[in-house]
Amino acid sequence: MGILQTKASLYRFTALDYLAVATYLGFTLYFTFAGGTVQRLMLQLFPDPATASYAVNAIFYAGVGIFAVASARRVAGRDLKILGTRPWFTLGMIPLAIVVMLILTAILVAAFGTAQSSENQLGIQGLLQHVPAWLMVPLLVILGPFVEEYLFRHLLIGKLSQHVNIWICCVISMVVFASIHVIGREGLVLSALAPYLGMATVLVAVYVWTGKNLMFSYFVHAAKNLMAVVLIYAVPPELLPN
């Protein structure tokens, strides 16, 4: 009985969850409608536009990350212990999940037509061309994936499924995750949405398949981002999309 109660408490919404979501939405809305003001402020502190943009993203994810880490620390600790009981399985399944993600993404891109880079993707590529790796890796590989897995998997599936059918939660997670990375000046264009839908589908699948293991989906997400960072740094800037 004690075990069941403990497990149930890990998937109960808390004040920290609401603070994390409110901070995420608040930052998103503020940067969407007053992003120019923030950018000008950062340019006063950091004359280089790329550094200023990096600072904005760092503040965004650090602000949400404080609440995410505080809220999910018990779940993260439990999930790490579970993965530690089968390390070879974990190490083997992470690259396999990324391969599946790449294949599924290629299929979706082919189905939706010519691939189109989203505003979010182009912005990241621009940062990677001007900001050193030792600054980008902590943001894109460590902090960013944890915040997103906490929000889009742990909250929208792990906790929301205590009140809503889990398959509905999975669909919500995929759609919201993909949309939040694409919506911008270009709107919800399917050709830009496809890569994120492929990524979201695999992340949702591994999260549910491993028994709602937040850290496993985080490791897959982080590994995929690390691969993208390495590839972008390795490719000459003139070969990247404009």
Kinemage of the C-alpha trace (Angstrom):
@kinemage 1
@onewidth
@group {chain A} dominant
@subgroup {mainchain}
@vectorlist {calphas} color= white
{ca met a 1} P 0.000 0.000 0.000
{ca gly a 2} L 2.844 2.366 0.863
{ca ile a 3} L 4.453 1.704 -2.525
{ca leu a 4} L 1.234 2.427 -4.382
{ca gln a 5} L 0.694 5.648 -2.459
{ca thr a 6} L 4.259 6.780 -3.148
{ca lys a 7} L 3.924 6.062 -6.863
{ca ala a 8} L 0.597 7.890 -7.017
{ca ser a 9} L 2.104 10.937 -5.319
{ca leu a 10} L 4.774 11.161 -8.000
{ca tyr a 11} L 2.054 11.689 -10.619
{ca arg a 12} L -0.028 14.207 -8.721
{ca phe a 13} L 0.041 17.800 -9.969
{ca thr a 14} L 1.779 20.136 -7.533
{ca ala a 15} L 2.214 23.872 -7.094
{ca leu a 16} L 5.668 23.569 -8.676
{ca asp a 17} L 4.099 22.064 -11.807
{ca tyr a 18} L 1.690 24.965 -12.130
{ca leu a 19} L 4.542 27.433 -11.582
{ca ala a 20} L 6.630 25.723 -14.271
{ca val a 21} L 3.771 25.783 -16.796
{ca ala a 22} L 2.890 29.390 -15.936
{ca thr a 23} L 6.529 30.422 -16.323
{ca tyr a 24} L 6.829 28.598 -19.654
{ca leu a 25} L 3.633 30.110 -21.038
{ca gly a 26} L 4.446 33.520 -19.599
{ca phe a 27} L 7.905 33.591 -21.173
{ca thr a 28} L 6.522 32.286 -24.477
{ca leu a 29} L 3.788 34.923 -24.693
{ca tyr a 30} L 6.091 37.705 -23.553
{ca phe a 31} L 8.818 36.822 -26.053
{ca thr a 32} L 6.195 36.448 -28.803
{ca phe a 33} L 4.575 39.845 -28.287
{ca ala a 34} L 7.420 41.811 -26.671
{ca gly a 35} L 10.433 39.954 -28.000
{ca gly a 36} L 11.819 43.082 -29.600
{ca thr a 37} L 12.011 44.821 -26.223
{ca val a 38} L 13.863 41.895 -24.672
{ca gln a 39} L 16.228 41.678 -27.627
{ca arg a 40} L 17.052 45.390 -27.402
{ca leu a 41} L 17.730 45.057 -23.689
{ca met a 42} L 20.043 42.112 -24.271
{ca leu a 43} L 21.822 43.985 -27.057
{ca gln a 44} L 22.674 46.694 -24.553
{ca leu a 45} L 24.299 44.056 -22.345
{ca phe a 46} L 25.717 41.921 -25.173
{ca pro a 47} L 26.504 43.908 -28.368
{ca asp a 48} L 26.773 40.712 -30.436
{ca pro a 49} L 23.246 39.735 -31.704
{ca ala a 50} L 23.988 35.999 -31.438
{ca thr a 51} L 25.135 36.324 -27.831
{ca ala a 52} L 22.049 38.418 -27.029
{ca ser a 53} L 19.779 35.765 -28.572
{ca tyr a 54} L 21.596 33.062 -26.629
{ca ala a 55} L 21.076 35.018 -23.402
{ca val a 56} L 17.325 35.246 -24.063
{ca asn a 57} L 17.073 31.482 -24.616
{ca ala a 58} L 19.226 30.760 -21.568
{ca ile a 59} L 17.005 32.928 -19.347
{ca phe a 60} L 13.894 31.256 -20.767
{ca tyr a 61} L 15.017 27.666 -20.119
{ca ala a 62} L 16.753 28.428 -16.829
{ca gly a 63} L 13.616 30.142 -15.519
{ca val a 64} L 11.431 27.130 -16.326
{ca gly a 65} L 14.184 24.651 -15.476
{ca ile a 66} L 14.349 25.740 -11.834
{ca phe a 67} L 10.751 24.651 -11.285
{ca ala a 68} L 11.108 21.571 -13.511
{ca val a 69} L 14.089 20.205 -11.589
{ca ala a 70} L 12.513 20.999 -8.221
{ca ser a 71} L 9.262 19.285 -9.190
{ca ala a 72} L 10.667 16.221 -10.995
{ca arg a 73} L 13.707 15.449 -8.817
{ca arg a 74} L 12.052 12.475 -7.100
{ca val a 75} L 10.814 10.989 -10.366
{ca ala a 76} L 14.197 11.585 -12.006
{ca gly a 77} L 15.992 9.873 -9.133
{ca arg a 78} L 13.664 6.870 -9.271
{ca asp a 79} L 13.969 6.563 -13.039
{ca leu a 80} L 17.767 6.738 -12.938
{ca lys a 81} L 17.820 3.886 -10.426
{ca ile a 82} L 15.585 1.811 -12.716
{ca leu a 83} L 17.805 2.473 -15.742
{ca gly a 84} L 20.861 1.669 -13.637
{ca thr a 85} L 19.602 -1.889 -13.150
{ca arg a 86} L 19.911 -2.514 -16.905
{ca pro a 87} L 22.624 -0.185 -18.257
{ca trp a 88} L 23.346 -2.163 -21.433
{ca phe a 89} L 19.682 -2.109 -22.395
{ca thr a 90} L 19.608 1.660 -21.899
{ca leu a 91} L 22.804 2.261 -23.868
{ca gly a 92} L 21.577 0.053 -26.706
{ca met a 93} L 18.050 1.401 -26.947
{ca ile a 94} L 18.979 5.097 -27.060
{ca pro a 95} L 20.760 4.932 -30.468
{ca leu a 96} L 18.074 2.555 -31.763
{ca ala a 97} L 15.385 5.072 -30.813
{ca ile a 98} L 17.289 7.809 -32.655
{ca val a 99} L 17.550 5.641 -35.783
{ca val a 100} L 13.795 5.011 -35.655
{ca met a 101} L 13.253 8.743 -35.165
{ca leu a 102} L 15.318 9.582 -38.257
{ca ile a 103} L 13.506 6.989 -40.372
{ca leu a 104} L 10.064 8.135 -39.236
{ca thr a 105} L 11.009 11.767 -39.807
{ca ala a 106} L 12.155 10.972 -43.347
{ca ile a 107} L 8.850 9.205 -44.047
{ca leu a 108} L 6.781 12.128 -42.707
{ca val a 109} L 8.841 14.693 -44.612
{ca ala a 110} L 8.343 12.685 -47.816
{ca ala a 111} L 4.613 12.412 -47.130
{ca phe a 112} L 4.166 16.143 -46.427
{ca gly a 113} L 6.313 17.333 -49.328
{ca thr a 114} L 9.562 19.247 -49.469
{ca ala a 115} L 11.093 19.780 -46.054
{ca gln a 116} L 10.854 23.343 -44.777
{ca ser a 117} L 13.018 24.672 -41.965
{ca ser a 118} L 10.982 26.270 -39.187
{ca glu a 119} L 11.816 29.647 -37.671
{ca asn a 120} L 12.901 27.803 -34.520
{ca gln a 121} L 15.279 25.541 -36.448
{ca leu a 122} L 16.815 28.412 -38.408
{ca gly a 123} L 17.285 30.369 -35.193
{ca ile a 124} L 19.148 27.473 -33.585
{ca gln a 125} L 21.345 27.050 -36.652
{ca gly a 126} L 22.162 30.740 -36.523
{ca leu a 127} L 23.174 30.476 -32.870
{ca leu a 128} L 25.332 27.430 -33.539
{ca gln a 129} L 27.237 29.351 -36.214
{ca his a 130} L 28.176 32.164 -33.829
{ca val a 131} L 28.092 30.802 -30.261
{ca pro a 132} L 30.798 28.370 -29.083
{ca ala a 133} L 29.929 24.747 -28.371
{ca trp a 134} L 30.767 24.979 -24.672
{ca leu a 135} L 27.845 27.401 -24.301
{ca met a 136} L 25.401 25.693 -26.674
{ca val a 137} L 25.766 22.128 -25.377
{ca pro a 138} L 24.511 22.898 -21.826
{ca leu a 139} L 21.497 24.721 -23.277
{ca leu a 140} L 20.524 22.407 -26.158
{ca val a 141} L 21.680 19.056 -24.800
{ca ile a 142} L 21.248 19.283 -21.020
{ca leu a 143} L 18.766 21.948 -19.946
{ca gly a 144} L 16.445 22.256 -22.952
{ca pro a 145} L 15.641 18.537 -23.362
{ca phe a 146} L 14.981 18.096 -19.635
{ca val a 147} L 12.568 21.030 -19.528
{ca glu a 148} L 10.721 19.778 -22.605
{ca glu a 149} L 10.523 16.162 -21.444
{ca tyr a 150} L 9.248 17.329 -18.078
{ca leu a 151} L 6.559 19.499 -19.675
{ca phe a 152} L 5.500 17.441 -22.680
{ca arg a 153} L 5.970 13.891 -21.372
{ca his a 154} L 5.958 13.933 -17.565
{ca leu a 155} L 3.144 16.470 -17.191
{ca leu a 156} L 1.075 15.956 -20.347
{ca ile a 157} L 1.261 12.153 -20.199
{ca gly a 158} L 2.563 10.996 -16.815
{ca lys a 159} L 0.397 13.251 -14.687
{ca leu a 160} L -2.448 14.190 -17.017
{ca ser a 161} L -3.135 10.488 -17.723
{ca gln a 162} L -4.292 10.152 -14.114
{ca his a 163} L -7.353 12.140 -15.210
{ca val a 164} L -7.558 11.638 -19.013
{ca asn a 165} L -7.168 8.543 -21.203
{ca ile a 166} L -3.451 7.976 -21.765
{ca trp a 167} L -3.765 7.716 -25.568
{ca ile a 168} L -5.487 11.093 -25.691
{ca cys a 169} L -2.624 12.434 -23.572
{ca cys a 170} L -0.118 10.981 -26.044
{ca val a 171} L -1.795 12.758 -28.960
{ca ile a 172} L -1.908 16.020 -27.002
{ca ser a 173} L 1.787 15.647 -26.149
{ca met a 174} L 2.796 15.080 -29.780
{ca val a 175} L 0.690 17.899 -31.206
{ca val a 176} L 1.676 20.470 -28.570
{ca phe a 177} L 5.376 19.533 -28.733
{ca ala a 178} L 5.497 19.805 -32.525
{ca ser a 179} L 3.388 22.962 -32.675
{ca ile a 180} L 5.385 24.876 -30.068
{ca his a 181} L 8.553 24.341 -32.129
{ca val a 182} L 6.991 25.474 -35.398
{ca ile a 183} L 4.457 28.190 -34.670
{ca gly a 184} L 5.815 31.606 -35.529
{ca arg a 185} L 5.814 33.799 -38.564
{ca glu a 186} L 5.419 30.749 -40.807
{ca gly a 187} L 2.412 29.342 -38.925
{ca leu a 188} L 1.640 25.636 -38.637
{ca val a 189} L 3.036 24.489 -41.986
{ca leu a 190} L 2.991 20.696 -42.353
{ca ser a 191} L 6.335 20.582 -44.138
{ca ala a 192} L 7.954 22.354 -41.170
{ca leu a 193} L 5.889 20.369 -38.655
{ca ala a 194} L 6.938 16.936 -39.999
{ca pro a 195} L 10.404 16.649 -38.361
{ca tyr a 196} L 9.022 17.578 -34.956
{ca leu a 197} L 6.083 15.186 -35.316
{ca gly a 198} L 8.526 12.358 -36.047
{ca met a 199} L 10.602 13.304 -33.028
{ca ala a 200} L 7.561 13.674 -30.786
{ca thr a 201} L 6.137 10.302 -31.829
{ca val a 202} L 9.307 8.441 -30.856
{ca leu a 203} L 9.744 10.348 -27.578
{ca val a 204} L 6.149 9.609 -26.596
{ca ala a 205} L 6.560 5.954 -27.583
{ca val a 206} L 9.736 5.397 -25.544
{ca tyr a 207} L 8.264 7.253 -22.559
{ca val a 208} L 5.143 5.075 -22.466
{ca trp a 209} L 7.003 1.868 -23.411
{ca thr a 210} L 9.474 2.236 -20.531
{ca gly a 211} L 6.669 2.710 -18.004
{ca lys a 212} L 6.675 6.521 -18.034
{ca asn a 213} L 10.419 6.742 -17.489
{ca leu a 214} L 11.192 10.454 -17.715
{ca met a 215} L 14.954 9.997 -17.755
{ca phe a 216} L 14.929 7.532 -20.645
{ca ser a 217} L 12.962 9.877 -22.915
{ca tyr a 218} L 15.266 12.677 -21.726
{ca phe a 219} L 18.383 10.707 -22.692
{ca val a 220} L 16.934 9.986 -26.148
{ca his a 221} L 16.018 13.650 -26.609
{ca ala a 222} L 19.421 14.834 -25.368
{ca ala a 223} L 21.291 12.352 -27.582
{ca lys a 224} L 19.340 13.465 -30.654
{ca asn a 225} L 20.090 17.118 -29.909
{ca leu a 226} L 23.757 16.313 -29.317
{ca met a 227} L 23.942 14.594 -32.698
{ca ala a 228} L 22.357 17.643 -34.362
{ca val a 229} L 24.766 20.011 -32.591
{ca val a 230} L 27.800 17.955 -33.625
{ca leu a 231} L 26.622 17.765 -37.235
{ca ile a 232} L 25.931 21.491 -37.483
{ca tyr a 233} L 29.318 22.384 -36.017
{ca ala a 234} L 30.961 19.930 -38.398
{ca val a 235} L 29.208 21.237 -41.538
{ca pro a 236} L 30.687 24.408 -43.106
{ca pro a 237} L 28.309 27.406 -42.624
{ca glu a 238} L 27.999 27.982 -46.385
{ca leu a 239} L 26.336 24.565 -46.761
{ca leu a 240} L 23.614 25.259 -44.193
{ca pro a 241} L 20.162 26.582 -45.238
{ca asn a 242} L 19.864 30.363 -45.341
